[in-house]
Amino acid sequence: MNETFSDRLKLKMKESEYTQKQLAELVGVTEAAFSRYMTTKRIPKAEIVANLATALHTTTDYLLYGKDTYKDYAELRGIVARSMNKLTS
């Protein structure tokens, strides 16, 4: 099956138990805009995708492309934490 952004978003929402209204508020968009993401009529801007990934404990790669390299959010956090001294601002 070829999953879309909308399919992956719905799956992660179900896992997190967020409502559409709650998630829209969390990421800073209107319910109407969020509804368009849910019905495949629109892909959000990069900043919103990043906020969605954070709120849903996943990656932007997963939401956008279905790439699930890191099976769990804790593993990803560990990788980032180990690399903190290499990051620049």
C-alpha positions as CSV (number, residue, x, y, z in Angstrom):
1,M,0.0,0.0,0.0
2,N,1.3,3.5,-0.9
3,E,0.7,5.5,2.3
4,T,0.3,9.3,2.0
5,F,1.2,12.0,4.4
6,S,-2.4,12.0,5.5
7,D,-2.4,8.3,6.2
8,R,0.8,8.5,8.3
9,L,-0.5,11.6,10.1
10,K,-3.8,9.8,11.0
11,L,-1.9,6.7,12.2
12,K,0.4,8.7,14.5
13,M,-2.6,10.7,15.8
14,K,-4.4,7.5,16.7
15,E,-1.3,6.2,18.5
16,S,-1.0,9.5,20.4
17,E,-4.7,9.8,21.1
18,Y,-4.7,13.5,20.1
19,T,-7.8,14.9,18.6
20,Q,-7.6,17.0,15.5
21,K,-8.5,20.1,17.5
22,Q,-5.8,19.4,20.1
23,L,-3.1,18.8,17.5
24,A,-4.0,21.9,15.5
25,E,-3.7,24.0,18.6
26,L,-0.3,22.3,19.5
27,V,1.2,23.1,16.1
28,G,-0.3,26.5,15.7
29,V,-2.7,26.1,12.8
30,T,-6.5,26.5,12.4
31,E,-8.7,23.5,12.5
32,A,-9.7,24.2,8.9
33,A,-6.0,24.1,7.8
34,F,-5.5,20.9,9.8
35,S,-8.5,19.4,8.2
36,R,-7.0,19.9,4.8
37,Y,-3.8,18.0,5.9
38,M,-6.1,15.1,7.0
39,T,-7.9,14.9,3.7
40,T,-4.8,15.0,1.5
41,K,-5.7,18.4,0.0
42,R,-2.6,20.1,1.4
43,I,0.8,19.3,2.7
44,P,1.8,21.7,5.5
45,K,4.8,24.0,5.5
46,A,8.1,22.6,6.7
47,E,7.8,24.3,10.1
48,I,4.4,22.8,10.7
49,V,5.6,19.3,9.6
50,A,8.5,19.7,12.1
51,N,6.0,20.7,14.9
52,L,3.8,17.7,14.0
53,A,6.7,15.3,14.1
54,T,7.7,16.6,17.6
55,A,4.2,16.5,18.9
56,L,3.6,13.0,17.6
57,H,7.1,11.7,18.7
58,T,8.2,10.8,15.2
59,T,10.3,12.2,12.4
60,T,9.6,14.5,9.5
61,D,11.0,11.8,7.2
62,Y,8.4,9.4,8.5
63,L,5.5,11.9,8.1
64,L,6.6,13.0,4.6
65,Y,8.1,9.9,3.1
66,G,7.3,7.0,5.3
67,K,11.0,6.4,6.1
68,D,11.0,4.9,9.5
69,T,14.8,4.5,10.1
70,Y,14.4,5.0,13.9
71,K,11.8,2.6,15.3
72,D,11.4,4.6,18.5
73,Y,11.6,8.2,19.5
74,A,13.8,7.4,22.6
75,E,16.5,6.0,20.3
76,L,16.4,9.2,18.1
77,R,16.6,11.4,21.2
78,G,19.6,9.4,22.4
79,I,21.4,9.9,19.1
80,V,20.8,13.6,19.2
81,A,21.9,13.8,22.8
82,R,25.2,12.1,22.0
83,S,25.8,14.5,19.2
84,M,25.0,17.7,21.1
85,N,28.6,18.8,21.3
86,K,28.9,18.7,17.5
87,L,25.8,20.8,16.8
88,T,26.2,24.5,16.0
89,S,23.7,27.3,16.5
